[in-house]
Amino acid sequence: MQKIDRNNKGILYIVDKDKRMLGSLTDGDIRRWIIKTGDLNGKAKQVMYTNTKYLLAHESKKAQEYMSVEGLNSVPILDSNRIIEDIIFYNNSLGKKNKNCMALSQIPVIIMAGGKGTRLYPYTKILPKPLIPIGDIPILERIIGKFRTYGVNEFYLTINYKKEMIKSYFNEINPDYTIHYIEENIPLGTAGSIELIKEEFNTPIIVSNCDTLIEDDYEEILKYHKESGNALTIVSALKNTIIPYGVIHSQEQGIISSIEEKPSMSYFINTGMYVINPEHLKKIPRGQIFHMTDLAEQLITDSHKVGMFPISENSFLDMGEFEEMKKMEDRINHNFTC
């Protein structure tokens, strides 16, 4: 997944020690493996696709036509020994060919924009967190813009802290989409304010924090939620953490069995983006602090299916802390666009 993140193409081609192609591995292949097994320690050979389509060197001129017919985003060009000579991408732009830019047009999106953003103090003493700019655009507007590329037209913003500034900003830019403001008189948590929405929904709802951007395929997230039969789907990002010390493993009597130098730990974290079926919103108590994680635990207790949609580490941008804001600005130009 780290290699796929680095190449920004969504795919790897796997070769043997003699550079002959063995197969291919996409972020989707890895996602399906993780969902099926929950195993982060699998080998590439367990996950990769071995019947990878390819063209020989003398056929490379028809690569674009071939990819269009076969529904491919890339195709490797092999010599007679199955050694990769080149990789050609569809129109030099991976991932734009099959994307449905109206895939979420009927889906309401709720964005939690009421928090104080204490981790970003003193910025948030002046501005509410949703209006802190990433580059020259407020984070909330960037999040809305991402959803807009999938056809979302209706947004519900739960607001509290410095709410008049948020309302004034969007009144001034006069957006071509609908915003419903859900005003909290007291903080109600990441789910509690949803209970204030009086509209009855009949489609899955997407709930998002106001300080994170997800750079993944929202159409695929919604499709997975529907097909999985989940009551709630949590978008989760792979997090790789390197312990900057030698880790000692010991036995009884203080005997050291081994020393592991700067080990890496991998796990999935909650990105703050959720897809939930509307009937389960009724479980949110009225007038109480209640978080989306509380709702997830309640659904699990009630034997409803709660699942995750895993994404890569680089697909999760978090501006909740100062050091992460700079990273978000550096990567913001790589967002998916229709």
FIKEMI-671604 format. One record per residue: residue in three letters; x negated, y, z of N, C-alpha, C in turn. Coordinates in steps of 0.001 Angstrom, whole numbers, plus 500000, padded with zeros to 6 digits. Layout:
BEGIN
ALAXYZXYZXYZ;...
***
This chain:
BEGIN
MET499173498802500000500000500000500000499136501251500000;GLN498007501188500685497104502339500683496531502586499291;LYS496186501515498583495657501672497223496718502246496285;ILE497961501804496442499044502337495617499256503813495932;ASP499183504177497211499285505585497587498204506413496902;ARG496983505884496906495859506651496356495970506831494851;ASN496450505806494133496506505967492675497745506710492202;ASN498753506857493106499953507649492811500697507142491583;LYS500590505852491281501256505277490114502282504216490478;GLY502306503782491728503322502825492152503015501383491802;ILE501826501107491261501518499740490838500022499477490909;LEU499678498221491176498301497736491064498297496543490113;TYR497214496394489375497003495160488603495902494369489292;ILE496192493109489571495301492253490348494425491442489396;VAL493111491448489661492173490712488807491339489762489665;ASP490753488778489003489866487856489714488441488413489711;LYS487501487622490212486121488105490328485483488377488974;ASP486059487806487928485552488040486569486350489107485836;LYS487202489829486577487996490952486058489142490513485153;ARG489481489224485178490633488754484399491916489017485176;MET492957489483484474494197489833485154494909488595485675;LEU495325488664486944496086487590487576497565487942487722;GLY497849489227487875499235489636488072499306491105488423;SER500472491532488914500684492926489274501396493004490616;LEU501272494156491241501856494364492563502357495801492641;THR503652495960492914504233497293493005504633497592494443;ASP504929498873494691505428499223496020506754498525496288;GLY507554498305495240508805497571495404508585496127495800;ASP507548495482495216507216494099495602506859494028497081;ILE506050494979497532505638494996498934506838495257499839;ARG507693496186499408508888496500500205509769495263500371;ARG509996494562499268510850493367499336510227492298500232;TRP508912492159500183508221491187501035508410491546502509;ILE508221492830502837508343493258504232509768493071504731;ILE510747493440503894512145493280504296512471491803504512;LYS511956490944503647512261489521503722511575488842504895;THR510311489202505143509514488452506114509179489241507376;GLY509161490574507283508705491387508413507217491266508671;ASP506472490698507728505062490368507931504170491392507239;LEU503377492121508026502426493080507458501071492440507165;ASN500926491170507463499639490501507281499616489577506075;GLY500606489730505193500636488894504002499479489195503066;LYS499186488253502180498136488421501181498755488893499863;ALA497960489630499097498443490116497802498912488961496915;LYS498225487823496990498589486696496136499950486116496495;GLN500417486354497735501743485880498132502856486767497582;VAL502519488004497292503518489009496955503525489362495472;MET502375489237494813502250489751493451503109488974492455;TYR503397489649491347504157489080490238503162488513489231;THR503290487239488933502261486582488110502587486547486620;ASN503830486865486253504197486870484836504208488294484282;THR503169489026484615503081490430484217503020490553482702;LYS503839491456482167503829491703480723502609492532480353;TYR502078492275479165500871492963478714500864493027477196;LEU499920493778476667499672493819475229498194493567474991;LEU497882493001473850496492492842473459495989494138472824;ALA494672494254472745494070495512472312494595495974470952;HIS494789495054470009495228495467468668496703495876468640;GLU497426495651469766498846496020469837499081497323470601;SER498020497978471026498163499110471945498953500269471351;LYS498958500416470036499659501544469410501174501469469611;LYS501674500280469860503121500154470048503500500108471533;ALA502586500548472400502813500445473845504038501229474295;GLN504213502467473815505351503272474260506677502626473868;GLU506747502147472641507969501474472188508213500193472993;TYR507147499445473249507256498205474008507769498470475427;MET507232499490476085507673499817477444509121500278477463;SER509520501006476426510909501462476360511869500287476247;VAL511533499320475407512387498149475209512405497268476453;GLU511252497082477077511137496181478221511469496838479564;GLY511681498151479573511983498834480819510793498926481749;LEU509599499133481195508368499200481983507906500639482147;ASN507215500902483240506584502202483442505121502206483039;SER504533501012482907503143500915482476502924499544481861;VAL501863499446481089501512498149480499499987498065480409;PRO499398496951480871497951496782480732497602496302479323;ILE496465496746478851495946496327477542494790495358477789;LEU494939494123477313493957493075477593493147492723476349;ASP491905492258476585491147491672475474491441490177475412;SER490766489466474581491061488051474367490749487192475583;ASN489988487738476545489664487009477774490524487443478965;ARG491595488172478689492522488678479698491871489705480623;ILE490824490347480159490200491429480910490890492744480532;ILE491235493537481547491958494789481298491016495825480682;GLU491372496289479467490610497345478810491193498726479090;ASP492507498777479298493165500060479500494522499813480155;ILE495096500862480732496465500823481235497178502041480663;ILE498278501806479984499039502897479370500328503088480151;PHE500641504348480470501840504680481228502894505284480302;TYR504134505018480645505242505491479816505270507013479785;ASN505062507579478620505057509036478435504132509745479415;ASN503097509039479860502133509592480819502774510107482093;SER503960509601482428504659510100483618505445508972484239;LEU504872508337485256505490507163485863506765507518486609;GLY507784506723486423508938506779487291510040507717486872;LYS509921508442485745510938509406485377511912508853484354;LYS511601507694483806512365507188482684513751506712483065;ASN513874506014484177515149505379484517515884506076485661;LYS515402507224486096515957507862487266517293508527486960;ASN518295508248487796519631508809487632519729510064488488;CYS519751511210487835519716512468488576521063512855489160;MET522082512009489028523369512248489680523735511093490604;ALA522732510316491001522988509089491755523632509336493108;LEU523425510517493693523960510813495024525017511918494980;SER525614512127493821526515513268493657527753513189494553;GLN528134511982494965529313511821495813528949511574497274;ILE527675511702497610527202511367498949527011512634499778;PRO527685512735500928527440513878501816526133513692502578;VAL525446514799502808524174514773503525524282515672504746;ILE523933515122505903523930515869507160522477516117507551;ILE522126517379507773520762517732508161520788518346509549;MET520008517752510447519948518219511828519000519413511923;ALA519570520610512033518776521834511983518969522692513233;GLY519304522067514359519632522838515548518562522891516614;GLY517470522138516435516453522055517487515599523302517605;LYS514906523429518727514062524592518986512682524475518357;GLY512251523274518011510923523114517416509807523493518368;THR509871522978519591508904523363520613507470522985520251;ARG507289521960519443505930521558519061505276522590518149;LEU506085523460517528505556524472516618505539525869517241;TYR505702525941518549505590527224519235504154527744519084;PRO503883529047518813504810530178518898505533530523517601;TYR505296529772516499506013530082515255507515530130515503;THR507995529133516251509440529016516435509994530007517463;LYS509118530807518062509617531913518882510168533010517981;ILE509674533051516740510087534080515784511101533534514792;LEU510819532337514257511689531725513249512240530405513773;PRO513464530053513390513916528683513675513102527709512827;LYS512885526529513354512061525532512655512487525309511203;PRO513784525236510878514175524979509487513718526043508500;LEU513402527246508983513002528329508083511494528535508034;ILE510728527739508757509270527850508660508845527440507260;PRO508080528301506569507751528004505163506658526962505017;ILE506837526116504031505788525222503555505432525736502171;GLY504257526342502053503993527137500868504815528415500987;ASP505627528687499984506455529888500028507945529569500134;ILE508269528332500492509671527911500582509906527288501952;PRO510971527678502661511261527066503963511448525558503851;ILE511037524839504887511117523379504871512546522900504620;LEU513539523567505217514919523143505020515341523272503558;GLU514924524337502914515265524508501505514570523461500644;ARG513368523076501022512673522015500278513401520683500425;ILE513870520392501649514597519141501872515876519131501045;ILE516600520235501070517829520336500264517497520194498787;GLY516409520832498352516022520737496945515742519317496505;LYS515148518533497400514883517128497083516189516376496865;PHE517159516587497752518454515943497577519175516448496332;ARG518968517719495996519626518274494817519189517570493538;THR517938517103493497517470516408492287518217515093492062;TYR518936514625493071519753513417492936521243513756492859;GLY521555515033492654522938515418492426523754515720493655;VAL523130515770494858523892516085496070524397517524495994;ASN525688517712496251526299519033496168526815519550497498;GLU526908518674498497527550519053499746526656518712500924;PHE526345519738501721525459519575502860526155520058504128;TYR525911519324505216526389519711506539525159520010507388;LEU525030521262507821523897521658508648524362521825510081;THR523791521037510985524089521230512404523095522258512930;ILE523597523343513480522749524460513864523044524888515296;ASN522025525454515932522163525968517296521155527097517503;TYR519878526745517638518838527727517923518646528677516742;LYS518760529989517004518620531028515983519478530737514750;LYS520691530285515005521563529842513913521943530963512959;GLU522046532198513468522443533297512594521376533581511542;MET520123533352511871519048533542510891519159532523509769;ILE519501531286510134519658530243509113520825530583508183;LYS521936530981508757523104531331507950522815532542507063;SER522127533529507598521808534736506820520900534406505644;TYR519933533518505882519009533167504799519756532545503625;PHE520614531575503901521302530890502808522394531769502186;ASN522958532669502954523893533628502360523170534536501369;GLU521944534871501698521181535780500849520756535123499537;ILE520345533847499592519895533197498354521061532717497499;ASN522286532726498058523497532387497305523339531064496548;PRO523240529943497246522962528652496599524121528175495732;ASP523806527302494777524821526737493885525339525403494408;TYR525258525194495718525787524003496379526534524456497628;THR527274523549498220528119523890499361527418523541500669;ILE527406524500501603526870524255502935527991524431503948;HIS528180523412504794529095523508505926528250523626507190;TYR528483524653507972527723524854509198528469524233510372;ILE527788523361511084528334522716512279527600523311513470;GLU528270524166514218527613524933515269527746524244516625;GLU526602523966517219526555523419518575526526524569519582;ASN527338524488520599527245525461521686526151525069522664;ILE525933523763522786524838523223523596524157522142522776;PRO522872521885522998522187520827522242522847519469522484;LEU523094518740521391523779517451521484522947516298520929;GLY521665516556520623520834515470520114520990515294518617;THR520271514323518073520241514129516624521491513467516067;ALA522367512992516922523627512409516444524846513062517077;GLY524697513632518265525846514147518995526632515191518242;SER525933516034517466526628517095516743527437516574515565;ILE527158515368515102527925514817513990529383514651514386;GLU529614514417515660530989514232516139531824515489515939;LEU531157516643515808531864517906515603532411518053514186;ILE531931517229513265532420517298511880533805516667511829;LYS534764517400511356536151516929511367536543516193510092;GLU535740516312509062536091515663507793535960514153507901;GLU536862513444507246536802511985507163536020511599505909;PHE534967510829506093534138510408504957534549509013504508;ASN534424508756503207534751507431502679533603506818501889;THR532416507386502026531214506836501400530119506799502470;PRO529048506054502235527913506143503159527421507585503266;ILE526895507931504412526395509277504680524899509204504923;ILE524184510186504407522757510293504694522562511348505781;VAL521805510991506794521468511906507888519958512117507865;SER519531513378507969518102513672507885517703514698508937;ASN516498514548509469515907515605510270515572516787509363;CYS515309517943509965515023519133509166513527519422509075;ASP512689518534509555511249518804509532510450517712508846;THR511121516837508108510409515786507385510898515713505944;LEU509973515435505054510297515195503653509959513751503314;ILE510861513095502625510633511721502185510397511736500688;GLU509211511326500275508869511291498857509051509876498334;ASP510294509476498208510584508152497687511850508251496856;ASP512307507126496350513458507113495464514739507032496282;TYR515451508131496404516664508169497208517760507287496620;GLU517780507186495304518751506291494666518518504854495109;GLU517253504454495195516913503096495609517250502871497087;ILE517048503892497911517393503787499337518883503533499495;LEU519704504315498785521156504149498880521581502790498334;LYS520993502388497226521321501089496633521000499957497601;TYR519840500024498234519465498989499195520446498932500356;HIS520818500105500863521764500146501990523066499441501627;LYS523590499723500462524868499136500052524739497627499850;GLU523682497207499177523531495791498842523156494941500058;SER522520495536501049522070494774502221523196494468503194;GLY524288495229503107525363495066504072525053495674505432;ASN524068496569505480523723497217506743524827498174507180;ALA525031498253508486525858499322509043525054500615509066;LEU523776500472509360522855501610509430521518501177508849;THR520962502019507990519626501779507453518721502921507883;ILE517595502576508489516611503565508918515454503548507926;VAL515157504694507345513989504789506475512760504832507370;SER511862503876507172510694503737508042509421503791507214;ALA508413504443507763507148504610507038506047503791507697;LEU505221503191506862504050502486507363503073503497507956;LYS502594503218509125501613504085509785500372503285510091;ASN499242503730509567497958503078509811497139503943510756;THR496762503380511892495996504116512892494685503392513163;ILE493592504110513063492277503534513356491875503927514778;ILE491593502942515594491091503199516943489619503608516823;PRO489240504824517232487885505318516952486819504793517910;TYR487011503604518447486059503010519381485923501517519087;GLY484891500930519637484798499490519626485732498917520686;VAL486608498022520286487602497454521198487068496130521742;ILE487090495995523042486560494803523697487682493817523983;HIS487487492581523589488419491497523911487753490627524977;SER488475490439526079487850489735527190488639488502527605;GLN487971487628528348488570486424528909488589486543530435;GLU488871485451531075488849485435532539487441485741533052;GLN487398486253534284486138486579534959485382487710534251;GLY486100488485533428485469489623532771484509489260531665;ILE484583488012531163483691487573530089484203488138528759;ILE483318488812528030483680489373526729483657488281525677;SER484754488128524972484821487117523911484429487687522552;SER484713488986522335484330489610521064484478491121521197;ILE483830491816520276483948493268520181484378493604518760;GLU485480494302518658486019494670517345485774496151517124;GLU484984496483516113484573497862515890485628498632515102;LYS486177499682515711487132500596515090488243499857514342;PRO489026499039515034490085498285514355491217499199513871;SER491896498739512861493040499460512316494320498761512751;MET495296499545513190496603499022513572497648499549512594;SER498545498680512166499600499071511233500962498774511846;TYR501869499711511719503221499524512233504152500487511500;PHE505455500292511684506431501145511026507009502146512018;ILE507159503390511558507711504437512394509029504940511799;ASN509834505534512654511108506111512248510852507471511603;THR511271507665510350511024508923509652512075509980509952;GLY513185509593510570514250510551510817515226510692509666;MET515226509723508746516211509702507665516995508402507775;TYR518326508512507690519206507368507917520317507352506867;VAL520804506142506575522041505981505809522997505181506689;ILE524199505700506871525147505055507779526525504978507148;ASN527213503888507396528589503755506924529511504612507791;PRO530488505262507174531258506300507884532039505804509089;GLU532501504559509064533323504080510173532555504015511492;HIS531239503969511418530443503851512645530173505198513307;LEU530520506281512633530368507594513257531299507747514454;LYS532358506929514489533306507003515599532691506548516920;LYS531535505915516852530870505458518074530125506593518778;ILE530026507743518132529307508865518741530202509511519795;PRO529757509597521043530592510178522099530742511684521930;ARG531830512195522436532117513623522306531427514422523411;GLY530775515510522997530235516464523953529066515977524770;GLN528355514939524299527216514394525038525967514402524168;ILE524817514502524823523560514343524085523458512891523629;PHE523325512716522345523323511370521769522465511417520508;HIS521540510485520401520594510488519288520913509367518294;MET520357509495517098520564508454516094519987507124516566;THR518920507176517334518366505933517873519312505305518897;ASP520053506148519638521069505620520551522170504918519761;LEU522546505523518647523575504921517804523084503591517225;ALA521818503548516814521257502298516285521299501200517342;GLU520909501531518568520925500536519639522347500078519955;GLN523306501008519880524692500645520127525205499696519066;LEU524859499964517813525283499084516719524672497697516867;ILE523397497633517247522743496340517450523428495581518582;THR523740496281519671524433495660520808525785495097520385;ASP526451495817519485527771495391519008527691494409517839;SER526481493873517598526248492838516566526469493339515146;HIS526267494638514933526269495162513575524844495101513027;LYS524746495059511716523450494903511075522771496261510906;VAL521620496408511525520798497606511394519502497200510712;GLY519205497818509596518017497429508838517119498613508565;MET515973498328507961515051499400507616514710499341506139;PHE514420500509505596513927500634504227512494501140504334;PRO511502500259504156510112500673504363509560501485503195;ILE508823502537503519508128503336502523506667503438502939;SER505837503912502056504413503995502353504106505202503226;GLU502934505195503796502511506281504684502512507623503958;ASN502060507634502718501973508884501963503321509386501482;SER504373508574501615505705509015501202506440509753502303;PHE505811509889503463506427510522504631505630511764504997;LEU506261512929504856505626514195505178506318514797506394;ASP505539515059507442506097515533508700505458516868509056;MET506282517893509287505730519188509672505955519465511156;GLY506207518427511934506526518621513343505383519156514173;GLU504137519058513664502983519567514391502113520359513426;PHE501283521268513973500519522190513147499609521471512152;GLU498892520451512610497948519777511724498641519077510575;GLU499905518683510798500654518023509731501197519025508718;MET501404520277509121501919521286508195500964521502507027;LYS499678521556507315498686521762506264498677520584505297;LYS498773519367505847498820518185504987500039518238504078;MET501169518687504622502384518766503822502212519771502689;GLU501611520920502986501388521924501949500474521381500850;ASP499437520627501245498493520087500267499150519085499328;ARG500173518387499816500775517306499034502116517665498412;ILE502620518866498726503986519209498360504203519222496847;ASN503147519497496080503298519577494623503417518227493956;HIS503286517127494743503378515792494183504763515183494351;ASN505750515995494736507105515492494954507682514914493683;PHE508571513912493811509377513397492713510227514526492151;THR510366514613490859511312515540490254512062514814489154;CYS513284515266488889514050514677487797513597515255486479;
***
